């Protein structure tokens, strides 16, 4: 089968079309998926450059991609709730979704993956854009809601990059879910006219052109309760955060968080992670601000939250432009955009009939069952979520 990957780690421009064997089921809890669409995020570029080899075993050739959408081809005998031909989407820690087929297996990587049935009214492209970005946006706001004094209701929030994959969802969740009073975002000149049409009216109160405006001077000192750093610019905005306010970054982890995702990570990596986290907390603390790294979890209650917004027609997911799978230069260019965080609108890349594509926009408008499948010894049924940290299963009533 054809895949997009690298023969050596390093620069992302080394990604190319490769041919590898189609995976086959090796265990009774495995699921084989024919991929239709994928989306790209920072995890792909980090792995492509070889950085994640410190915490996981990656073999070459390395295939990019973590989010996916496609159809079930085959399931192991102990898999419940999914069958051949069903449209599904999700996320896998093992990566390798930029391929014609992927194998979801507890024996691969750290054994963690998420899979859900795609609602009937959603296309493959629409579904592929949601998993990682949706989980990250919700978790970032949940951390802030817990840490900001009195919660986020009635507060002011800055989300840089309001048309990015995470940013475009965060600006929608902020008011609808957490009751934020005022949402501010930063965009480049060309993107500003697009914002309202892509995320909807009333989600953002103030849009600042960061290419022409000094954001700190425009907002003023100590005017914001929370900054969600989606673009590695959060520390430059410390002056605008109120004393006692919060900076939540998407670019960091603590050793405790690392062990959940990568339990085999060496202890020395944890020492470094905690040292860096401590430095970041100290830097923020000099301004009277508290710093937290986001820990993205694929939890049942978070997908319930998304479902409620789906039912109420309050969620739009922004993705970007289209490229063909054979257009390797185009894929490299999009990986460059993901790496830099500049020039992007949303996230999401697809592969369908030898083609990959970025879609422009989606509106979720109906409710379907979600399921998450992580562990080899816990059977999957519709709307079953597994918390891997404590081996507890929460089966949601479908009535």
C-alpha positions as CSV (number, residue, x, y, z in Angstrom):
1,X,0.0,0.0,0.0
2,X,1.0,3.6,-0.4
3,X,2.0,5.7,2.6
4,X,3.5,9.1,3.3
5,X,6.6,8.8,5.4
6,X,10.3,9.2,5.9
7,X,13.2,6.8,5.4
8,X,15.3,8.9,7.9
9,X,14.5,11.3,10.7
10,X,15.3,14.9,10.3
11,X,13.9,17.7,8.1
12,X,10.2,17.3,7.3
13,X,11.0,18.0,3.7
14,X,12.2,14.4,3.5
15,X,8.6,13.1,3.5
16,X,7.9,11.0,0.5
17,X,5.5,8.4,-1.0
18,X,6.6,4.9,0.1
19,X,5.3,1.4,-0.4
20,X,4.8,-0.9,2.6
21,X,2.8,-4.1,3.2
22,X,-0.9,-3.8,4.2
23,X,-1.1,-4.6,7.9
24,X,-3.0,-7.6,9.1
25,X,-4.8,-8.4,12.4
26,X,-2.5,-9.9,15.0
27,X,-4.8,-10.0,18.0
28,X,-8.4,-10.5,19.0
29,X,-8.8,-6.8,19.9
30,X,-7.3,-5.4,16.7
31,X,-9.2,-3.2,14.1
32,X,-8.2,-2.7,10.5
33,X,-9.3,0.6,8.9
34,X,-9.3,1.7,5.3
35,X,-8.3,5.3,5.6
36,X,-10.2,8.0,3.8
37,X,-8.9,11.2,5.4
38,X,-6.3,12.3,7.9
39,X,-5.4,15.6,9.6
40,X,-2.0,16.9,10.6
41,X,-0.8,18.5,13.8
42,X,2.4,19.3,15.7
43,X,2.8,15.7,16.8
44,X,3.5,14.7,13.2
45,X,6.4,17.2,12.8
46,X,7.9,16.4,16.2
47,X,8.0,12.7,15.3
48,X,9.2,13.3,11.8
49,X,12.2,15.2,13.2
50,X,12.9,12.3,15.5
51,X,12.4,14.2,18.8
52,X,9.9,11.7,20.2
53,X,12.4,8.8,20.0
54,X,13.4,9.9,23.6
55,X,10.0,8.5,24.9
56,X,8.9,5.9,22.3
57,X,10.3,3.3,19.9
58,X,9.9,4.4,16.3
59,X,11.0,2.2,13.4
60,X,11.8,3.4,9.9
61,X,10.2,4.0,7.5
62,X,8.2,6.3,9.7
63,X,4.6,7.1,8.5
64,X,3.2,10.4,9.5
65,X,-0.4,11.0,10.8
66,X,-2.3,10.5,14.1
67,X,-5.9,11.6,13.3
68,X,-7.9,9.5,10.8
69,X,-11.3,8.8,9.3
70,X,-12.2,5.8,7.2
71,X,-14.1,2.5,7.1
72,X,-13.7,-0.7,9.1
73,X,-12.3,-3.5,7.0
74,X,-11.9,-6.2,9.6
75,X,-12.1,-6.6,13.4
76,X,-10.7,-9.1,15.9
77,X,-13.1,-11.6,17.4
78,X,-13.2,-9.8,20.8
79,X,-14.0,-6.4,19.4
80,X,-17.6,-5.3,20.3
81,X,-19.5,-2.4,18.9
82,X,-17.7,-2.1,15.5
83,X,-18.2,-4.1,12.4
84,X,-17.0,-4.3,8.8
85,X,-18.1,-1.4,6.6
86,X,-18.9,1.1,9.4
87,X,-17.5,4.6,9.0
88,X,-15.2,5.5,11.9
89,X,-12.8,8.2,13.0
90,X,-10.4,8.9,15.9
91,X,-6.8,9.2,17.0
92,X,-3.9,6.8,17.6
93,X,-0.8,7.3,19.7
94,X,1.1,4.8,17.5
95,X,0.8,7.2,14.5
96,X,1.0,6.0,10.9
97,X,-2.4,7.1,9.7
98,X,-1.2,8.6,6.4
99,X,-1.6,5.3,4.7
100,X,-4.2,3.4,2.7
101,X,-4.8,1.1,5.7
102,X,-4.1,1.4,9.5
103,X,-4.1,-1.2,12.2
104,X,-5.5,-0.1,15.5
105,X,-4.0,-2.5,18.1
106,X,-3.2,-2.5,21.8
107,X,0.1,-4.1,20.9
108,X,1.3,-1.0,18.9
109,X,3.0,2.0,20.5
110,X,1.7,2.5,24.0
111,X,-1.5,0.6,23.1
112,X,-3.8,3.7,23.2
113,X,-6.1,4.8,20.5
114,X,-9.6,6.3,20.1
115,X,-12.2,5.2,17.7
116,X,-15.8,6.4,17.2
117,X,-18.6,6.0,14.7
118,X,-18.9,8.9,12.3
119,X,-22.3,10.6,12.5
120,X,-24.3,10.1,9.3
121,X,-24.4,13.7,8.3
122,X,-20.6,14.1,8.5
123,X,-18.2,13.4,5.7
124,X,-14.9,11.7,6.2
125,X,-13.0,15.0,5.8
126,X,-15.1,16.7,8.4
127,X,-14.7,13.9,10.9
128,X,-10.9,13.7,10.5
129,X,-10.4,17.3,11.6
130,X,-11.9,16.9,15.1
131,X,-10.2,14.3,17.4
132,X,-6.9,15.7,18.6
133,X,-7.8,19.4,18.2
134,X,-11.2,18.9,19.9
135,X,-9.7,17.1,22.9
136,X,-6.9,19.6,23.3
137,X,-9.1,22.7,23.1
138,X,-11.6,21.3,25.7
139,X,-8.8,20.1,28.1
140,X,-7.0,23.5,27.9
141,X,-10.2,25.3,28.9
142,X,-11.0,22.8,31.6
143,X,-7.6,23.3,33.2
144,X,-8.2,27.1,33.1
145,X,-11.7,26.8,34.5
146,X,-10.3,25.0,37.5
147,X,-7.4,27.3,38.1
148,X,-8.8,30.7,37.4
149,X,-10.3,32.1,40.6
150,X,-14.1,31.7,40.4
151,X,-13.9,29.8,37.1
152,X,-14.0,31.2,33.6
153,X,-17.6,32.5,33.7
154,X,-17.6,36.2,33.1
155,X,-13.9,36.4,32.5
156,X,-11.8,37.7,29.6
157,X,-9.7,35.2,27.5
158,X,-7.1,35.6,24.8
159,X,-6.7,32.8,22.2
160,X,-4.0,33.6,19.7
161,X,-4.5,32.0,16.3
162,X,-8.3,31.9,16.3
163,X,-8.4,30.1,13.0
164,X,-6.0,27.4,13.9
165,X,-7.1,23.8,14.5
166,X,-7.2,24.2,18.3
167,X,-7.8,27.9,18.4
168,X,-10.9,27.9,16.2
169,X,-12.5,25.3,18.5
170,X,-11.3,27.0,21.7
171,X,-13.0,30.4,20.8
172,X,-16.2,28.5,20.3
173,X,-16.1,26.4,23.5
174,X,-15.1,29.5,25.5
175,X,-18.5,31.2,25.5
176,X,-20.8,28.4,24.8
177,X,-19.5,25.9,27.3
178,X,-17.5,27.9,29.9
179,X,-19.4,31.2,30.0
180,X,-16.5,33.5,29.1
181,X,-17.7,37.1,28.8
182,X,-15.1,38.4,26.3
183,X,-13.0,36.5,23.8
184,X,-10.0,38.1,22.1
185,X,-8.0,36.5,19.3
186,X,-5.1,37.5,17.0
187,X,-4.9,36.9,13.3
188,X,-3.0,38.1,10.2
189,X,-4.5,40.7,8.0
190,X,-5.8,38.3,5.3
191,X,-7.6,36.0,7.8
192,X,-9.5,38.6,9.8
193,X,-12.4,38.8,7.3
194,X,-12.8,35.0,7.3
195,X,-13.2,34.5,11.0
196,X,-16.9,35.1,11.5
197,X,-17.9,33.1,8.5
198,X,-15.8,30.1,9.7
199,X,-16.5,30.0,13.4
200,X,-19.8,31.8,13.6
201,X,-21.1,35.1,14.8
202,X,-20.5,36.2,18.4
203,X,-17.7,33.8,19.3
204,X,-15.0,36.4,19.2
205,X,-15.4,40.0,20.5
206,X,-12.1,41.5,19.6
207,X,-9.8,40.6,16.6
208,X,-6.3,42.0,16.6
209,X,-4.0,42.0,13.6
210,X,-0.7,40.9,15.1
211,X,1.2,41.9,11.9
212,X,0.2,45.6,12.4
213,X,-0.6,46.0,16.0
214,X,1.3,45.7,19.2
215,X,-1.0,43.3,21.0
216,X,0.2,44.1,24.5
217,X,-0.3,47.8,24.1
218,X,-3.6,47.4,22.3
219,X,-5.1,45.2,25.1
220,X,-3.4,46.9,28.0
221,X,-1.7,45.6,31.1
222,X,-3.5,43.1,33.4
223,X,-6.7,43.1,31.4
224,X,-7.0,39.4,30.6
225,X,-7.7,36.5,33.0
226,X,-6.4,33.7,30.7
227,X,-4.2,33.2,27.7
228,X,-4.3,29.9,25.9
229,X,-1.0,29.7,24.1
230,X,-1.8,27.9,20.7
231,X,1.2,29.5,18.8
232,X,4.2,29.5,21.2
233,X,3.7,33.2,21.9
234,X,2.2,33.0,25.3
235,X,5.1,34.4,27.3
236,X,5.2,37.6,25.2
237,X,1.6,38.2,26.4
238,X,2.4,37.9,30.2
239,X,2.0,41.7,30.7
240,X,-1.6,41.6,29.7
241,X,-2.6,38.8,32.2
242,X,-4.0,39.9,35.5
243,X,-2.1,39.1,38.7
244,X,-3.3,35.7,39.7
245,X,-4.3,34.9,36.1
246,X,-3.4,31.9,34.1
247,X,-1.3,31.0,31.1
248,X,-2.1,27.6,29.6
249,X,0.3,26.3,27.0
250,X,-0.1,23.6,24.4
251,X,3.6,23.2,24.2
252,X,4.8,21.3,27.2
253,X,4.3,18.4,29.6
254,X,5.2,17.4,33.2
255,X,6.7,14.1,34.0
256,X,3.4,13.0,35.6
257,X,1.6,13.8,32.3
258,X,4.3,12.2,30.2
259,X,4.1,8.9,32.1
260,X,0.4,8.6,31.3
261,X,0.9,8.9,27.5
262,X,4.4,7.2,27.4
263,X,4.8,4.9,30.5
264,X,8.1,3.6,29.3
265,X,9.8,7.1,29.1
266,X,13.2,7.1,30.8
267,X,13.4,8.9,34.1
268,X,16.0,11.3,32.9
269,X,13.5,12.6,30.3
270,X,11.1,13.3,33.2
271,X,13.8,15.2,35.1
272,X,14.2,17.4,32.0
273,X,10.5,17.9,31.5
274,X,9.9,18.9,35.1
275,X,12.9,21.2,35.0
276,X,11.5,23.0,31.9
277,X,8.1,23.1,33.4
278,X,9.6,24.7,36.5
279,X,11.4,27.3,34.5
280,X,8.2,28.2,32.7
281,X,6.3,28.5,36.0
282,X,9.0,30.7,37.3
283,X,9.0,32.9,34.3
284,X,5.2,33.3,34.5
285,X,5.3,33.7,38.3
286,X,7.5,36.8,38.0
287,X,4.5,38.5,36.5
288,X,2.1,37.1,39.1
289,X,0.8,34.6,36.6
290,X,0.3,30.8,37.0
291,X,1.5,28.6,34.2
292,X,0.1,25.2,33.3
293,X,0.9,22.8,30.5
294,X,-2.1,21.2,28.7
295,X,-2.7,17.5,29.1
296,X,-5.1,16.3,26.3
297,X,-7.3,13.4,27.4
298,X,-9.8,11.5,25.2
299,X,-12.4,11.2,28.0
300,X,-16.0,10.3,27.7
301,X,-17.3,13.4,29.3
302,X,-15.4,15.6,26.8
303,X,-17.0,13.8,23.9
304,X,-20.4,14.2,25.6
305,X,-19.6,17.9,25.7
306,X,-19.0,17.9,22.0
307,X,-22.2,16.0,21.4
308,X,-24.2,18.6,23.2
309,X,-22.7,21.3,20.9
310,X,-23.5,19.1,17.9
311,X,-27.1,18.7,19.0
312,X,-27.5,22.4,19.4
313,X,-25.7,23.4,16.2
314,X,-23.1,25.4,18.0
315,X,-19.9,23.9,16.7
316,X,-17.9,24.5,13.5
317,X,-14.6,22.9,12.8
318,X,-12.2,24.8,10.6
319,X,-9.8,22.9,8.4
320,X,-7.6,24.0,5.5
321,X,-6.7,23.6,1.9
322,X,-6.6,20.5,-0.4
323,X,-3.6,18.6,-1.7
324,X,-3.4,15.4,-3.5
325,X,-1.6,12.5,-1.9
326,X,0.8,12.3,-4.9
327,X,1.6,16.0,-4.5
328,X,4.5,15.4,-2.1
329,X,5.7,19.0,-2.4
330,X,2.3,20.1,-1.3
331,X,2.3,17.8,1.7
332,X,5.8,19.1,2.6
333,X,4.6,22.7,2.4
334,X,1.6,21.9,4.7
335,X,3.9,20.3,7.2
336,X,6.0,23.4,7.1
337,X,2.9,25.4,7.9
338,X,2.0,23.1,10.8
339,X,5.6,23.4,12.1
340,X,5.7,27.2,12.0
341,X,2.0,27.7,12.9
342,X,1.9,30.6,10.5
343,X,-0.3,30.8,7.4
344,X,-2.5,28.0,8.5
345,X,-6.3,28.0,8.7
346,X,-7.6,25.1,10.7
347,X,-6.1,21.6,10.3
348,X,-6.9,18.4,8.4
349,X,-5.5,16.5,5.5
350,X,-7.2,13.7,3.8
351,X,-6.4,10.7,1.6
352,X,-9.2,9.3,-0.6
353,X,-8.7,7.5,-3.9
354,X,-5.0,8.4,-4.0
355,X,-5.7,11.9,-2.9
356,X,-5.2,14.0,0.2
357,X,-7.2,17.1,0.8
358,X,-7.8,19.9,3.3
359,X,-11.4,20.8,3.7
360,X,-12.6,24.3,4.4
361,X,-15.3,24.1,7.0
362,X,-17.8,21.9,8.7
363,X,-20.8,22.3,10.9
364,X,-21.7,19.5,13.2
365,X,-25.5,19.2,13.4
366,X,-26.5,15.8,14.7
367,X,-25.9,13.3,17.5
368,X,-24.4,9.9,17.2
369,X,-22.8,7.4,19.5
370,X,-19.1,7.8,20.3
371,X,-16.8,5.1,21.5
372,X,-13.3,5.1,22.7
373,X,-11.1,1.9,22.6
374,X,-7.9,1.8,24.5
375,X,-7.2,-1.4,26.3
376,X,-6.8,-5.0,25.2
377,X,-8.9,-6.6,27.9
378,X,-11.9,-4.2,28.0
379,X,-14.5,-5.0,25.3
380,X,-15.8,-2.1,23.3
381,X,-19.4,-1.4,23.0
382,X,-21.2,1.7,21.7
383,X,-20.4,4.8,23.8
384,X,-17.9,3.0,26.0
385,X,-15.0,5.1,27.3
386,X,-12.0,3.7,29.0
387,X,-9.9,5.6,31.5
388,X,-6.5,4.0,31.0
389,X,-5.1,5.5,34.2
390,X,-7.4,3.5,36.4
391,X,-8.9,0.8,34.2
392,X,-12.4,2.1,34.8
393,X,-15.1,1.8,32.1
394,X,-18.0,4.2,31.9
395,X,-20.8,3.0,29.7
396,X,-23.2,5.8,28.8
397,X,-26.9,5.1,28.7
398,X,-28.2,5.3,25.1
399,X,-31.7,6.0,26.2
